[in-house]
């Protein structure tokens, strides 16, 4: 995981039969709960009463070496 001030990049592995939308929804819910517990001031950054926006982008990376994707993510600025 890494990202920038207004978004994050996550490299995740999930089963081909899994649903990207359910994976993203559970990750957003769990991370919001953990972040709010660890950094209560983050509640001031909520977007319409939610830490994360309802939008997301997911892409497969089957044709690219995993190390290339990992390096790209690691080179992003660390979010707040």
N, CA and C atoms as an extended XYZ file, in Angstrom:
240
Properties=species:S:1:pos:R:3:atomname:S:1:resname:S:1:resid:I:1 pbc="F F F"
N         0.842       -1.182        0.000 N   UNK     1
C         0.000        0.000        0.000 CA  UNK     1
C         0.881        1.236        0.000 C   UNK     1
N         0.482        2.215       -0.741 N   UNK     2
C         1.060        3.551       -0.717 CA  UNK     2
C         0.087        4.444       -1.471 C   UNK     2
N         0.403        5.675       -1.655 N   UNK     3
C        -0.517        6.549       -2.359 CA  UNK     3
C        -0.133        7.996       -2.245 C   UNK     3
N        -1.116        8.847       -2.307 N   UNK     4
C        -0.904       10.284       -2.236 CA  UNK     4
C        -1.953       10.885       -1.310 C   UNK     4
N        -1.985       12.203       -1.191 N   UNK     5
C        -2.888       12.855       -0.262 CA  UNK     5
C        -4.365       12.593       -0.510 C   UNK     5
N        -4.735       12.312       -1.751 N   UNK     6
C        -6.160       12.138       -2.051 CA  UNK     6
C        -6.529       10.741       -2.543 C   UNK     6
N        -5.571        9.822       -2.542 N   UNK     7
C        -5.896        8.450       -2.928 CA  UNK     7
C        -4.801        7.491       -2.473 C   UNK     7
N        -5.114        6.224       -2.480 N   UNK     8
C        -4.143        5.199       -2.116 CA  UNK     8
C        -4.067        4.154       -3.225 C   UNK     8
N        -2.945        3.470       -3.264 N   UNK     9
C        -2.745        2.356       -4.180 CA  UNK     9
C        -2.612        1.099       -3.335 C   UNK     9
N        -3.400        0.088       -3.644 N   UNK    10
C        -3.314       -1.196       -2.957 CA  UNK    10
C        -3.072       -2.281       -3.983 C   UNK    10
N        -2.126       -3.135       -3.709 N   UNK    11
C        -1.902       -4.305       -4.549 CA  UNK    11
C        -2.464       -5.482       -3.777 C   UNK    11
N        -3.506       -6.082       -4.316 N   UNK    12
C        -4.203       -7.154       -3.605 CA  UNK    12
C        -4.356       -8.355       -4.518 C   UNK    12
N        -4.366       -9.507       -3.906 N   UNK    13
C        -4.605      -10.741       -4.618 CA  UNK    13
C        -5.924      -11.321       -4.109 C   UNK    13
N        -6.828      -11.596       -5.008 N   UNK    14
C        -8.096      -12.199       -4.597 CA  UNK    14
C        -8.518      -13.219       -5.650 C   UNK    14
N        -9.351      -14.171       -5.267 N   UNK    15
C        -9.727      -15.251       -6.187 CA  UNK    15
C       -10.410      -14.717       -7.444 C   UNK    15
N       -10.148      -15.343       -8.580 N   UNK    16
C       -10.762      -14.887       -9.841 CA  UNK    16
C       -12.285      -14.843       -9.784 C   UNK    16
N       -12.890      -15.701       -8.979 N   UNK    17
C       -14.349      -15.715       -8.870 CA  UNK    17
C       -14.845      -14.693       -7.859 C   UNK    17
N       -13.928      -14.027       -7.170 N   UNK    18
C       -14.318      -13.026       -6.183 CA  UNK    18
C       -14.811      -11.753       -6.850 C   UNK    18
N       -15.529      -10.970       -6.106 N   UNK    19
C       -16.066       -9.709       -6.615 CA  UNK    19
C       -15.185       -8.555       -6.160 C   UNK    19
N       -14.671       -7.784       -7.114 N   UNK    20
C       -13.835       -6.628       -6.767 CA  UNK    20
C       -14.629       -5.638       -5.923 C   UNK    20
N       -15.896       -5.446       -6.227 N   UNK    21
C       -16.679       -4.459       -5.479 CA  UNK    21
C       -16.856       -4.879       -4.023 C   UNK    21
N       -17.081       -6.157       -3.758 N   UNK    22
C       -17.229       -6.587       -2.361 CA  UNK    22
C       -15.897       -6.513       -1.624 C   UNK    22
N       -14.803       -6.794       -2.317 N   UNK    23
C       -13.472       -6.681       -1.716 CA  UNK    23
C       -13.188       -5.230       -1.341 C   UNK    23
N       -13.444       -4.305       -2.256 N   UNK    24
C       -13.204       -2.879       -2.003 CA  UNK    24
C       -14.092       -2.387       -0.866 C   UNK    24
N       -15.357       -2.770       -0.877 N   UNK    25
C       -16.285       -2.348        0.173 CA  UNK    25
C       -15.811       -2.808        1.548 C   UNK    25
N       -15.380       -4.055        1.661 N   UNK    26
C       -14.922       -4.548        2.959 CA  UNK    26
C       -13.619       -3.876        3.387 C   UNK    26
N       -12.725       -3.614        2.451 N   UNK    27
C       -11.468       -2.946        2.780 CA  UNK    27
C       -11.704       -1.505        3.231 C   UNK    27
N       -12.608       -0.817        2.556 N   UNK    28
C       -12.922        0.561        2.953 CA  UNK    28
C       -13.558        0.598        4.336 C   UNK    28
N       -14.477       -0.312        4.607 N   UNK    29
C       -15.138       -0.347        5.913 CA  UNK    29
C       -14.168       -0.656        7.040 C   UNK    29
N       -13.354       -1.693        6.856 N   UNK    30
C       -12.406       -2.096        7.894 CA  UNK    30
C       -11.344       -1.031        8.122 C   UNK    30
N       -10.812       -0.455        7.049 N   UNK    31
C        -9.756        0.549        7.205 CA  UNK    31
C       -10.301        1.828        7.834 C   UNK    31
N       -11.526        2.197        7.516 N   UNK    32
C       -12.132        3.376        8.126 CA  UNK    32
C       -12.259        3.191        9.631 C   UNK    32
N       -12.705        2.012       10.038 N   UNK    33
C       -12.860        1.701       11.465 CA  UNK    33
C       -11.507        1.765       12.186 C   UNK    33
N       -10.488        1.147       11.601 N   UNK    34
C        -9.161        1.121       12.219 CA  UNK    34
C        -8.547        2.520       12.260 C   UNK    34
N        -8.607        3.227       11.147 N   UNK    35
C        -8.013        4.575       11.093 CA  UNK    35
C        -8.674        5.534       12.066 C   UNK    35
N        -9.983        5.487       12.167 N   UNK    36
C       -10.686        6.373       13.085 CA  UNK    36
C       -10.322        6.050       14.541 C   UNK    36
N       -10.110        4.774       14.831 N   UNK    37
C        -9.701        4.383       16.177 CA  UNK    37
C        -8.288        4.843       16.510 C   UNK    37
N        -7.395        4.794       15.529 N   UNK    38
C        -5.998        5.161       15.760 CA  UNK    38
C        -5.750        6.661       15.663 C   UNK    38
N        -6.494        7.317       14.803 N   UNK    39
C        -6.319        8.760       14.584 CA  UNK    39
C        -7.683        9.438       14.570 C   UNK    39
N        -8.231        9.737       15.734 N   UNK    40
C        -9.585       10.317       15.804 CA  UNK    40
C        -9.740       11.610       14.999 C   UNK    40
N        -8.666       12.366       14.852 N   UNK    41
C        -8.764       13.629       14.096 CA  UNK    41
C        -9.107       13.399       12.631 C   UNK    41
N        -8.918       12.180       12.157 N   UNK    42
C        -9.213       11.881       10.759 CA  UNK    42
C       -10.712       11.985       10.479 C   UNK    42
N       -11.529       11.929       11.536 N   UNK    43
C       -12.970       12.087       11.370 CA  UNK    43
C       -13.344       13.423       10.745 C   UNK    43
N       -12.482       14.420       10.908 N   UNK    44
C       -12.728       15.734       10.302 CA  UNK    44
C       -12.550       15.705        8.791 C   UNK    44
N       -11.914       14.671        8.285 N   UNK    45
C       -11.644       14.560        6.847 CA  UNK    45
C       -12.726       13.765        6.122 C   UNK    45
N       -13.756       13.363        6.839 N   UNK    46
C       -14.784       12.531        6.229 CA  UNK    46
C       -15.433       13.217        5.038 C   UNK    46
N       -15.797       12.431        4.048 N   UNK    47
C       -16.426       12.888        2.807 CA  UNK    47
C       -17.881       12.452        2.872 C   UNK    47
N       -18.793       13.393        3.082 N   UNK    48
C       -20.228       13.062        3.233 CA  UNK    48
C       -20.437       11.952        4.271 C   UNK    48
N       -19.881       12.144        5.452 N   UNK    49
C       -19.974       11.183        6.568 CA  UNK    49
C       -19.292        9.851        6.293 C   UNK    49
N       -18.362        9.800        5.367 N   UNK    50
C       -17.603        8.582        5.093 CA  UNK    50
C       -16.145        8.955        4.859 C   UNK    50
N       -15.244        8.144        5.366 N   UNK    51
C       -13.821        8.409        5.161 CA  UNK    51
C       -13.454        8.259        3.694 C   UNK    51
N       -13.989        7.241        3.053 N   UNK    52
C       -13.682        6.974        1.650 CA  UNK    52
C       -14.845        7.398        0.765 C   UNK    52
N       -14.537        7.848       -0.424 N   UNK    53
C       -15.602        8.136       -1.385 CA  UNK    53
C       -16.183        6.806       -1.857 C   UNK    53
N       -17.361        6.808       -2.436 N   UNK    54
C       -17.959        5.555       -2.887 CA  UNK    54
C       -17.317        5.019       -4.174 C   UNK    54
N       -16.387        5.742       -4.743 N   UNK    55
C       -15.791        5.372       -6.018 CA  UNK    55
C       -14.484        4.615       -5.821 C   UNK    55
N       -14.124        3.808       -6.797 N   UNK    56
C       -12.845        3.123       -6.786 CA  UNK    56
C       -12.485        2.743       -8.212 C   UNK    56
N       -11.224        2.427       -8.403 N   UNK    57
C       -10.736        1.943       -9.685 CA  UNK    57
C       -10.004        0.640       -9.419 C   UNK    57
N       -10.315       -0.392      -10.161 N   UNK    58
C        -9.635       -1.674      -10.028 CA  UNK    58
C        -9.211       -2.130      -11.413 C   UNK    58
N        -8.029       -2.708      -11.489 N   UNK    59
C        -7.528       -3.221      -12.762 CA  UNK    59
C        -6.749       -4.494      -12.513 C   UNK    59
N        -6.758       -5.357      -13.487 N   UNK    60
C        -5.941       -6.560      -13.380 CA  UNK    60
C        -4.556       -6.242      -13.933 C   UNK    60
N        -3.590       -7.007      -13.523 N   UNK    61
C        -2.218       -6.752      -13.980 CA  UNK    61
C        -1.564       -8.054      -14.405 C   UNK    61
N        -2.323       -8.909      -15.051 N   UNK    62
C        -1.830      -10.220      -15.439 CA  UNK    62
C        -0.656      -10.210      -16.395 C   UNK    62
N        -0.522       -9.185      -17.218 N   UNK    63
C         0.557       -9.170      -18.208 CA  UNK    63
C         1.822       -8.472      -17.746 C   UNK    63
N         1.841       -7.956      -16.540 N   UNK    64
C         2.992       -7.200      -16.044 CA  UNK    64
C         3.620       -7.960      -14.880 C   UNK    64
N         4.951       -7.925      -14.819 N   UNK    65
C         5.639       -8.593      -13.708 CA  UNK    65
C         5.236       -7.948      -12.387 C   UNK    65
N         4.996       -8.764      -11.380 N   UNK    66
C         4.561       -8.279      -10.074 CA  UNK    66
C         5.559       -7.282       -9.481 C   UNK    66
N         6.839       -7.498       -9.688 N   UNK    67
C         7.853       -6.570       -9.165 CA  UNK    67
C         7.703       -5.167       -9.742 C   UNK    67
N         7.307       -5.055      -10.990 N   UNK    68
C         7.110       -3.740      -11.627 CA  UNK    68
C         5.962       -3.002      -10.940 C   UNK    68
N         4.870       -3.696      -10.679 N   UNK    69
C         3.720       -3.088       -9.999 CA  UNK    69
C         4.110       -2.678       -8.583 C   UNK    69
N         4.801       -3.539       -7.866 N   UNK    70
C         5.225       -3.229       -6.499 CA  UNK    70
C         6.118       -1.987       -6.467 C   UNK    70
N         7.064       -1.900       -7.382 N   UNK    71
C         7.950       -0.718       -7.426 CA  UNK    71
C         7.155        0.550       -7.689 C   UNK    71
N         6.189        0.481       -8.602 N   UNK    72
C         5.362        1.653       -8.894 CA  UNK    72
C         4.639        2.128       -7.642 C   UNK    72
N         4.032        1.197       -6.929 N   UNK    73
C         3.278        1.555       -5.713 CA  UNK    73
C         4.216        2.119       -4.649 C   UNK    73
N         5.357        1.509       -4.467 N   UNK    74
C         6.313        1.964       -3.450 CA  UNK    74
C         6.872        3.352       -3.753 C   UNK    74
N         6.886        3.752       -5.008 N   UNK    75
C         7.421        5.060       -5.387 CA  UNK    75
C         6.423        6.194       -5.201 C   UNK    75
N         5.177        5.870       -4.862 N   UNK    76
C         4.172        6.905       -4.628 CA  UNK    76
C         4.437        7.575       -3.281 C   UNK    76
N         4.005        8.803       -3.144 N   UNK    77
C         4.134        9.507       -1.863 CA  UNK    77
C         3.241        8.832       -0.836 C   UNK    77
N         3.691        8.737        0.379 N   UNK    78
C         2.910        8.114        1.440 CA  UNK    78
C         1.757        9.020        1.854 C   UNK    78
N         0.509        8.480        1.913 N   UNK    79
C        -0.634        9.314        2.316 CA  UNK    79
C        -0.538        9.730        3.784 C   UNK    79
N        -1.378       10.672        4.165 N   UNK    80
C        -1.362       11.186        5.533 CA  UNK    80
C        -1.436       10.118        6.573 C   UNK    80
